[in-house]
Amino acid sequence: MRLAPDPLVTPEDVERGKHALVKDAAWASLVSTLYGGVILVGFALELGATPWHIGLLSAVPFLAQVAQLPGIALIERLGERRKIAVVAAGVSRFLIGMLALLVLVPDKTKALHLLIVAQVAITLFGSVAGCAFNSWLHQLLAAQGLGALFSRRLFWSTVLASAGALAAGFAIQRWPGAYAFSFASAGIVGFIGLYYLAQVPEPQPARTGPRTPLAELVRAPFADRNFRRVIVFMASWNFASNLAAPFLTVYLLQQMGYGMGRVTSLWVTSQLANALTLYLWGRLSDQLSNKAILAVALPAYFGGLVALPFAAIPHPHALTLPMLYLIHVVMGAASGGIALATGNLGLKLAPHGRGTHYLAAVALAGALASGVAAITGGALATWFAARELAVFVHMTSASTAHEVVVMSLRHWEFLFGLSFVCGAYVLHALSRVDEGIEHSERAVISQLVTEASRSLAQLSPIDGLKDALVFPIGRLRDRRLRSR
């Protein structure tokens, strides 16, 4: 298997590489489903994880993005991006498969600590692999035709991720030993994806022009007043959302008492709602401003988050589960609009020709804010464990007395409330960003209804799963090699 750069890459090689990229993305999404997210949190809880441990596990992937910076130096030194990506991803996926052995560790506390250490190693190697992969992909593929390619990648990612999540969730619900099987399967599936990744051709790395110091590239976005406001907005959004989102699985499993199968079905519902509405959000982003879309999607997301505790007032009832599915649909659809609009906002406001390092600054600020938020949320959840806030309406008459619970917050639900409060600052930070032409929220809602009506008239297949996007900081390397 050749991993060194190819001396010549023909158009036919590029087309074969595109097909291989679709297959690699599909298998990689299955790896993430079988090992991360709901499955990883559920396994950590089986090992006795505290809220702080859950927060730490959730923060690690964000904080590991900093490893892309030394990854840039490694790429510049070796110049073999395919080899770096395949080897680093191979180590990461081997470690994922080895997680299956943790079920054999008799001491659950020791197993939990090993899980956290493994998560750090897995995400660090994965971050280096992603750095090399994005630089390699950026040079290989022309801007034309990327929409069709990524649509296919997203479609197959959605199909495999949804099927894998449901299968793993219901298997674990019936057989706790399925955690080991899920991790081992993730490792095996990961190497299948690596086979296809290695088939993607790699051009000889381009080296033209003097290199701009990395520190100068990172410093420039913060000197731009309006773009600095974009960075503040993105950091506040990442902090507010990740203060609560990583603990939603724990809330559903522990406080609401649902099984792993039910929780994964809620997750799949959210992802499908995300994917199905991406087309609508995409049409809107072409017609209206990104700020207007965010002014609608952000309140919908935070509103769904704070609505979770109200679904079980005064206690779980017959309508609780349907309400949870509805809330997940709303949050999934809203998160799709948020992801699309925030990405477009950064691209639009970054100066022409300097977008790479401007967006890298956004990514670094967002990753650090996300990591800090997850750890903070875990620490706060520990403090809130023995606390409850309830609001009652008390009515008495000559013979009877009645109390109606209006609001009740317990344990994890405090995090949803705090996230909602932080969301108010997110909207304030958004209002300070100058995008140019402004549109009202009413225009967004009206246009959204119009586009939805058109889509219902001609239903299309699923466009794909919207993964959590992290800007490829490795693209800084490409920028540094350009002429100033």
C-alpha positions as CSV (number, residue, x, y, z in Angstrom):
1,M,0.0,0.0,0.0
2,R,1.6,3.2,-1.2
3,L,1.4,6.1,1.3
4,A,4.0,8.5,-0.1
5,P,2.7,11.4,-2.3
6,D,2.0,10.4,-5.9
7,P,4.3,11.8,-8.5
8,L,1.3,12.4,-10.9
9,V,-2.4,12.6,-10.1
10,T,-4.7,12.3,-13.1
11,P,-8.4,13.4,-13.3
12,E,-9.3,9.7,-13.3
13,D,-7.3,9.3,-10.0
14,V,-9.2,12.2,-8.5
15,E,-12.6,10.6,-9.4
16,R,-11.6,7.3,-7.9
17,G,-10.4,9.2,-4.9
18,K,-13.8,10.9,-4.5
19,H,-15.6,7.5,-4.4
20,A,-13.1,6.3,-1.8
21,L,-13.7,9.4,0.3
22,V,-17.4,8.7,0.3
23,K,-16.8,5.2,1.6
24,D,-14.3,6.4,4.2
25,A,-16.7,9.0,5.5
26,A,-19.5,6.4,5.8
27,W,-17.4,4.0,7.8
28,A,-15.9,6.8,9.9
29,S,-19.4,7.9,10.9
30,L,-20.2,4.4,12.0
31,V,-17.0,4.4,14.1
32,S,-18.1,7.5,15.9
33,T,-21.5,6.1,16.5
34,L,-20.3,2.7,17.9
35,Y,-17.7,4.3,20.1
36,G,-18.6,7.9,21.0
37,G,-21.6,10.0,22.0
38,V,-24.4,8.1,23.7
39,I,-22.4,4.8,23.8
40,L,-19.3,6.4,25.4
41,V,-21.4,8.2,28.0
42,G,-23.4,5.1,28.8
43,F,-20.3,3.1,29.3
44,A,-18.7,5.7,31.6
45,L,-21.9,5.7,33.7
46,E,-21.6,1.9,34.0
47,L,-18.1,2.4,35.4
48,G,-19.4,4.8,38.0
49,A,-18.6,8.2,36.3
50,T,-19.5,11.3,38.2
51,P,-20.8,14.5,36.5
52,W,-17.2,15.8,36.5
53,H,-16.0,12.7,34.7
54,I,-18.7,13.1,32.1
55,G,-17.7,16.8,31.6
56,L,-14.1,15.9,31.2
57,L,-14.8,13.1,28.7
58,S,-16.9,15.6,26.7
59,A,-14.3,18.4,26.9
60,V,-11.4,16.2,25.7
61,P,-12.3,16.2,21.9
62,F,-12.6,20.0,21.9
63,L,-9.4,20.6,23.8
64,A,-7.6,18.1,21.6
65,Q,-8.1,20.4,18.6
66,V,-5.0,22.3,19.8
67,A,-3.0,19.3,18.7
68,Q,-3.5,20.5,15.1
69,L,-0.9,23.2,15.8
70,P,2.0,20.7,16.3
71,G,0.4,18.7,13.5
72,I,1.2,21.6,11.2
73,A,4.9,21.4,12.1
74,L,4.9,17.6,11.5
75,I,3.3,18.1,8.1
76,E,5.8,20.7,7.1
77,R,8.7,18.6,8.3
78,L,7.6,15.3,6.6
79,G,5.4,16.6,3.8
80,E,3.6,13.2,3.5
81,R,0.1,14.0,4.5
82,R,-1.5,10.7,3.5
83,K,1.0,8.7,5.5
84,I,0.5,11.0,8.6
85,A,-3.3,10.8,8.3
86,V,-3.4,7.0,7.8
87,V,-0.9,6.2,10.6
88,A,-2.4,8.7,13.1
89,A,-6.0,7.6,12.4
90,G,-4.8,3.9,12.5
91,V,-3.4,4.4,16.0
92,S,-6.6,6.2,17.1
93,R,-8.9,3.5,15.8
94,F,-6.7,0.7,17.2
95,L,-7.1,2.4,20.6
96,I,-10.8,2.5,20.1
97,G,-10.9,-1.2,19.5
98,M,-8.8,-1.8,22.6
99,L,-11.5,-0.1,24.7
100,A,-13.3,-3.5,24.6
101,L,-10.7,-4.8,27.0
102,L,-11.8,-2.4,29.7
103,V,-14.8,-4.6,30.5
104,L,-12.3,-7.1,31.8
105,V,-10.8,-4.7,34.4
106,P,-12.3,-5.8,37.7
107,D,-11.8,-2.4,39.4
108,K,-14.3,0.0,37.8
109,T,-12.6,3.1,39.1
110,K,-9.4,2.0,37.4
111,A,-11.3,1.2,34.2
112,L,-12.8,4.7,34.3
113,H,-9.4,6.3,34.6
114,L,-8.1,4.2,31.8
115,L,-11.1,5.2,29.7
116,I,-10.3,8.9,30.2
117,V,-6.6,8.4,29.3
118,A,-7.6,6.4,26.2
119,Q,-10.0,9.2,25.2
120,V,-7.2,11.7,25.4
121,A,-4.9,9.6,23.2
122,I,-7.7,8.7,20.7
123,T,-8.6,12.4,20.2
124,L,-5.0,13.6,20.0
125,F,-4.1,11.2,17.3
126,G,-7.4,11.9,15.6
127,S,-6.7,15.6,15.6
128,V,-3.3,15.2,14.0
129,A,-4.9,12.9,11.4
130,G,-7.6,15.5,10.7
131,C,-5.0,18.2,10.3
132,A,-3.1,16.2,7.7
133,F,-6.3,15.0,6.0
134,N,-7.8,18.5,5.5
135,S,-4.6,19.9,4.1
136,W,-4.4,17.0,1.7
137,L,-8.0,17.2,0.7
138,H,-7.8,21.0,0.2
139,Q,-5.1,20.5,-2.4
140,L,-6.6,17.5,-4.1
141,L,-10.1,18.7,-4.7
142,A,-11.2,21.7,-6.8
143,A,-13.9,23.9,-5.4
144,Q,-16.3,22.9,-8.3
145,G,-18.3,19.8,-7.6
146,L,-17.7,19.7,-3.9
147,G,-21.5,20.1,-3.2
148,A,-22.3,16.8,-4.9
149,L,-19.4,15.0,-3.2
150,F,-20.2,16.2,0.3
151,S,-23.9,15.5,-0.2
152,R,-23.1,11.8,-0.9
153,R,-20.8,11.7,2.1
154,L,-23.5,13.2,4.3
155,F,-26.2,10.8,3.0
156,W,-24.2,7.6,3.6
157,S,-23.0,9.0,7.0
158,T,-26.6,9.5,8.0
159,V,-27.7,6.0,6.9
160,L,-24.9,4.2,8.7
161,A,-24.7,6.4,11.8
162,S,-28.5,6.1,12.4
163,A,-28.6,2.3,11.8
164,G,-25.5,1.8,14.0
165,A,-26.8,4.0,16.8
166,L,-30.1,2.2,17.0
167,A,-28.5,-1.3,16.8
168,A,-25.9,-0.6,19.4
169,G,-28.4,1.2,21.7
170,F,-31.0,-1.6,21.8
171,A,-28.3,-4.3,22.0
172,I,-26.8,-2.6,25.1
173,Q,-30.2,-2.2,26.6
174,R,-30.7,-6.0,26.5
175,W,-27.1,-7.1,27.0
176,P,-24.6,-4.9,29.0
177,G,-21.7,-6.9,27.5
178,A,-22.6,-5.3,24.2
179,Y,-20.3,-2.4,25.1
180,A,-17.3,-4.5,24.4
181,F,-18.8,-5.7,21.2
182,S,-19.6,-2.2,20.1
183,F,-16.0,-0.9,20.8
184,A,-14.4,-3.9,19.1
185,S,-16.7,-3.4,16.1
186,A,-15.8,0.3,16.0
187,G,-12.1,-0.6,15.8
188,I,-12.7,-3.1,13.0
189,V,-14.9,-0.8,11.0
190,G,-12.3,1.9,11.5
191,F,-9.7,-0.1,9.7
192,I,-12.1,-0.8,6.8
193,G,-12.4,3.0,6.5
194,L,-8.6,3.4,6.6
195,Y,-8.3,1.0,3.6
196,Y,-10.5,3.4,1.5
197,L,-8.7,6.4,2.9
198,A,-5.4,5.1,1.7
199,Q,-6.8,4.7,-1.8
200,V,-7.3,8.5,-2.1
201,P,-4.4,10.0,-4.2
202,E,-2.1,12.6,-2.7
203,P,-0.5,15.3,-4.9
204,Q,3.0,16.4,-4.2
205,P,2.8,19.1,-1.5
206,A,3.0,22.7,-2.9
207,R,5.7,24.9,-1.5
208,T,5.6,28.4,-2.9
209,G,6.4,31.7,-1.4
210,P,7.8,32.6,2.0
211,R,6.1,31.4,5.1
212,T,4.2,33.8,7.3
213,P,4.9,33.3,11.0
214,L,2.2,31.3,12.6
215,A,1.9,33.7,15.5
216,E,1.2,36.6,13.1
217,L,-1.5,34.6,11.3
218,V,-3.3,33.8,14.6
219,R,-3.0,37.4,15.9
220,A,-4.5,39.2,12.9
221,P,-8.2,38.2,13.4
222,F,-8.2,39.6,16.9
223,A,-7.0,43.0,15.6
224,D,-10.1,43.2,13.3
225,R,-12.8,44.9,15.3
226,N,-15.8,43.3,13.6
227,F,-14.3,39.9,13.3
228,R,-13.3,40.0,16.9
229,R,-17.0,40.3,17.6
230,V,-17.6,37.2,15.5
231,I,-15.1,35.3,17.6
232,V,-16.8,36.5,20.8
233,F,-20.1,35.4,19.5
234,M,-18.9,32.0,18.4
235,A,-17.1,31.4,21.7
236,S,-20.2,32.4,23.7
237,W,-22.4,30.1,21.6
238,N,-20.0,27.2,22.1
239,F,-19.8,27.8,25.8
240,A,-23.6,28.2,26.3
241,S,-24.5,25.1,24.2
242,N,-21.8,22.8,25.7
243,L,-22.6,23.8,29.3
244,A,-25.6,21.5,29.0
245,A,-25.6,19.5,25.7
246,P,-23.0,16.9,26.8
247,F,-25.1,15.9,29.8
248,L,-28.4,15.4,27.9
249,T,-27.7,11.6,27.6
250,V,-27.0,11.3,31.3
251,Y,-30.2,13.2,32.1
252,L,-32.3,10.8,29.9
253,L,-30.6,7.7,31.2
254,Q,-30.4,8.5,34.9
255,Q,-32.9,11.2,35.8
256,M,-35.6,10.2,33.3
257,G,-34.9,6.5,33.6
258,Y,-35.0,5.6,29.9
259,G,-33.1,2.7,28.4
260,M,-30.2,3.0,26.0
261,G,-32.3,2.0,23.1
262,R,-34.8,4.8,23.7
263,V,-32.1,7.4,24.2
264,T,-30.4,6.4,20.9
265,S,-33.7,6.7,19.1
266,L,-34.1,10.2,20.4
267,W,-30.6,11.0,19.2
268,V,-31.4,9.6,15.7
269,T,-34.6,11.6,15.6
270,S,-32.6,14.8,16.3
271,Q,-30.0,13.9,13.6
272,L,-32.7,13.2,11.0
273,A,-34.5,16.5,11.7
274,N,-31.1,18.2,11.3
275,A,-30.5,16.5,8.0
276,L,-34.0,17.0,6.6
277,T,-34.0,20.7,7.3
278,L,-30.5,21.5,6.0
279,Y,-31.8,22.1,2.5
280,L,-34.4,24.6,3.8
281,W,-31.7,26.4,5.8
282,G,-29.4,26.4,2.8
283,R,-32.0,28.1,0.6
284,L,-32.7,30.7,3.3
285,S,-29.0,31.5,3.7
286,D,-28.8,32.3,0.0
287,Q,-31.8,34.7,0.3
288,L,-31.5,36.3,3.7
289,S,-28.7,37.2,6.2
290,N,-27.0,34.7,8.4
291,K,-27.8,36.9,11.5
292,A,-31.5,36.7,10.7
293,I,-31.4,32.9,10.5
294,L,-29.5,32.8,13.8
295,A,-32.0,35.2,15.4
296,V,-34.6,32.5,14.8
297,A,-32.6,29.3,15.2
298,L,-30.8,30.2,18.4
299,P,-34.0,30.9,20.5
300,A,-35.5,27.7,19.1
301,Y,-32.5,25.7,20.2
302,F,-32.3,27.2,23.7
303,G,-36.0,27.1,24.0
304,G,-36.0,23.4,23.3
305,L,-33.2,22.9,25.9
306,V,-35.1,24.7,28.7
307,A,-38.3,22.9,27.7
308,L,-36.9,19.5,28.6
309,P,-37.7,19.8,32.4
310,F,-41.3,20.9,31.6
311,A,-41.9,17.6,29.7
312,A,-42.0,15.7,33.0
313,I,-43.9,18.1,35.3
314,P,-44.9,17.2,38.0
315,H,-43.5,13.7,37.1
316,P,-43.2,11.6,33.9
317,H,-46.5,11.0,32.3
318,A,-48.1,9.6,29.1
319,L,-47.2,12.7,27.1
320,T,-43.6,13.0,28.3
321,L,-42.0,10.8,25.6
322,P,-43.9,12.4,22.7
323,M,-42.9,15.8,24.0
324,L,-39.2,14.7,24.2
325,Y,-39.3,13.5,20.6
326,L,-40.9,16.9,19.6
327,I,-38.2,18.8,21.5
328,H,-35.4,16.7,19.8
329,V,-36.9,17.5,16.4
330,V,-36.9,21.2,17.2
331,M,-33.4,21.2,18.6
332,G,-32.1,19.1,15.7
333,A,-33.6,21.4,13.1
334,A,-32.4,24.5,14.9
335,S,-28.9,23.2,15.3
336,G,-28.7,22.6,11.5
337,G,-29.6,26.2,10.9
338,I,-27.1,27.4,13.5
339,A,-24.3,25.3,12.1
340,L,-24.9,26.5,8.6
341,A,-25.3,30.2,9.5
342,T,-22.3,30.3,11.8
343,G,-20.1,28.7,9.2
344,N,-21.4,31.1,6.5
345,L,-21.0,34.1,8.8
346,G,-17.3,33.4,9.4
347,L,-16.7,32.8,5.7
348,K,-18.5,36.0,4.7
349,L,-16.8,38.4,7.2
350,A,-13.3,37.0,6.9
351,P,-11.2,39.2,4.6
352,H,-10.8,37.8,1.1
353,G,-7.5,35.9,0.7
354,R,-7.1,35.6,4.5
355,G,-10.0,33.4,5.4
356,T,-8.0,30.4,6.5
357,H,-6.4,31.8,9.6
358,Y,-9.4,34.0,10.4
359,L,-11.6,30.9,10.6
360,A,-8.9,29.1,12.5
361,A,-9.0,31.7,15.2
362,V,-12.8,31.2,15.4
363,A,-12.3,27.4,15.7
364,L,-9.6,27.7,18.4
365,A,-11.8,30.1,20.5
366,G,-14.8,27.9,20.0
367,A,-12.9,24.7,20.9
368,L,-11.5,26.2,24.1
369,A,-14.9,27.6,25.1
370,S,-16.5,24.2,24.5
371,G,-14.0,22.4,26.6
372,V,-14.2,24.9,29.5
373,A,-18.0,24.7,29.3
374,A,-18.1,20.9,29.5
375,I,-15.8,20.8,32.5
376,T,-17.7,23.6,34.2
377,G,-21.0,21.9,33.6
378,G,-19.7,18.7,35.1
379,A,-18.5,20.6,38.2
380,L,-21.8,22.5,38.6
381,A,-23.8,19.3,38.1
382,T,-22.1,17.8,41.1
383,W,-23.0,20.8,43.2
384,F,-26.6,20.8,42.0
385,A,-27.1,17.0,42.7
386,A,-28.7,17.6,46.1
387,R,-30.6,20.8,45.1
388,E,-34.1,21.4,43.8
389,L,-35.9,24.6,42.8
390,A,-39.7,24.5,42.4
391,V,-42.4,27.1,41.8
392,F,-45.9,26.3,43.0
393,V,-49.3,27.9,42.6
394,H,-51.2,27.3,45.9
395,M,-55.0,27.7,45.9
396,T,-57.2,27.2,49.0
397,S,-60.9,27.2,49.6
398,A,-63.1,26.7,52.6
399,S,-62.7,22.9,52.4
400,T,-59.8,22.1,50.1
401,A,-56.3,23.2,49.2
402,H,-54.5,22.6,45.9
403,E,-50.9,23.0,44.7
404,V,-49.9,23.0,41.1
405,V,-46.2,22.7,40.1
406,V,-45.4,25.5,37.6
407,M,-41.7,24.8,37.3
408,S,-39.3,22.3,38.8
409,L,-35.5,22.1,38.4
410,R,-33.5,19.2,39.7
411,H,-29.8,18.2,39.3
412,W,-29.1,18.2,35.5
413,E,-32.1,20.4,34.8
414,F,-30.2,23.3,36.4
415,L,-27.7,23.1,33.6
416,F,-30.4,23.4,31.0
417,G,-31.7,26.6,32.7
418,L,-28.1,28.0,33.0
419,S,-27.6,27.3,29.3
420,F,-30.8,29.1,28.5
421,V,-29.6,32.2,30.5
422,C,-26.3,32.2,28.7
423,G,-28.2,32.1,25.5
424,A,-29.4,35.6,26.2
425,Y,-25.8,36.8,26.1
426,V,-25.2,34.8,22.9
427,L,-28.0,36.8,21.2
428,H,-26.5,40.0,22.5
429,A,-23.1,39.1,21.1
430,L,-24.8,38.3,17.8
431,S,-26.4,41.7,17.7
432,R,-23.0,43.4,17.9
433,V,-21.8,41.7,14.7
434,D,-22.1,43.8,11.6
435,E,-23.0,41.6,8.6
436,G,-24.3,44.3,6.3
437,I,-27.8,43.9,5.1
438,E,-30.2,43.0,8.0
439,H,-33.4,41.0,7.8
440,S,-36.1,40.6,10.5
441,E,-37.0,37.3,12.2
442,R,-40.5,37.6,10.7
443,A,-38.9,37.5,7.2
444,V,-37.0,34.4,8.1
445,I,-40.1,32.6,9.5
446,S,-42.2,33.6,6.4
447,Q,-39.5,32.4,4.0
448,L,-39.0,29.2,6.0
449,V,-42.7,28.4,5.7
450,T,-42.6,29.0,2.0
451,E,-39.6,26.8,1.4
452,A,-41.1,24.1,3.6
453,S,-44.3,24.1,1.5
454,R,-42.3,23.7,-1.6
455,S,-40.3,20.8,-0.2
456,L,-43.5,19.0,1.0
457,A,-44.7,19.2,-2.6
458,Q,-41.7,17.2,-3.8
459,L,-40.2,15.2,-1.0
460,S,-36.5,14.4,-1.5
461,P,-34.3,11.7,0.2
462,I,-32.3,12.4,3.2
463,D,-29.4,14.8,2.4
464,G,-27.2,13.5,5.2
465,L,-26.2,13.9,8.8
466,K,-24.8,17.2,9.9
467,D,-21.7,16.3,11.9
468,A,-20.2,18.6,14.5
469,L,-17.9,20.7,12.3
470,V,-14.5,21.8,13.6
471,F,-12.5,24.1,11.3
472,P,-9.4,22.4,9.9
473,I,-6.7,24.4,11.6
474,G,-4.2,22.5,9.5
475,R,-5.3,24.8,6.6
476,L,-3.1,27.4,8.3
477,R,-0.2,25.5,6.8
478,D,-1.5,26.1,3.3
479,R,-1.9,29.8,4.1
480,R,1.6,30.1,5.4
481,L,3.1,28.7,2.2
482,R,1.4,31.3,0.0
483,S,3.1,34.5,-1.0
484,R,2.4,37.4,1.3
